[in-house]
Each structure stands twice: as C-alpha cells, then as structure tokens.
Amino acid sequence: MSRTERAQEMLAHVAAWKNSGKGRKTYCAEHGLNLHTMAYWCAKVRSTEVPTGFTPVELVAGGGVEVCYPNGVRLVLPADLPMAQVAAYVRLY
C-alpha cells in the first residue's frame, strides 16, 4: 500500500471514528487499528483544521470598517471610530 493510499485510509478512519460516537480505543479494537497510530492521525487532522473565531485585521488609513454578522446584516463604521466602539459593535451578535 502506498503512502497516499495509507493516508487516505487513515483519514477515512478518523472521519468514521468522529461520526461513530464511540471512544477511540473501542473504534480501534473493532477495526483492528493500532491505538497510537490512530492518535497520530487524529492529531494530524486536528493540526490541519482551520481554526474558527476572530481574524486579526489592520485598518487602512482613510478606510472604514465593515462588520458582517452571520445573519447577513452589514454594518459600515467610519475609520476614525474608537476601537472600543468597534469592539462593542462586533460583540453585538
């Protein structure tokens, strides 16, 4: 089995394990997998996942700030607005 095939197989196992609702040890025992190998691949997947949350931004002189809320509301704020007020608007949602 090539490295690529092995990686695909283990990534499929990680996804299946996450969806199974079972403990890692139980899943590995049922599928004949080495627990430490599975832990390695779970860590590898976790390290490549895109983190959620806020993204740092830099304000450009003369520009404004646009806050887009998950419900589709857009709020355009002037660039000279104090950061404390910008932060208050960000926390509204």
Secondary structure, DSSP 4 states (H G I P E B T S, - for coil): --HHHHHHHHHHHHHHHHHHT--HHHHHHHHT--HHHHHHHHHHHHHHSPPPS-----PPTT--EEEE-TTS-EEEE-TTS-HHHHHHHHTT-
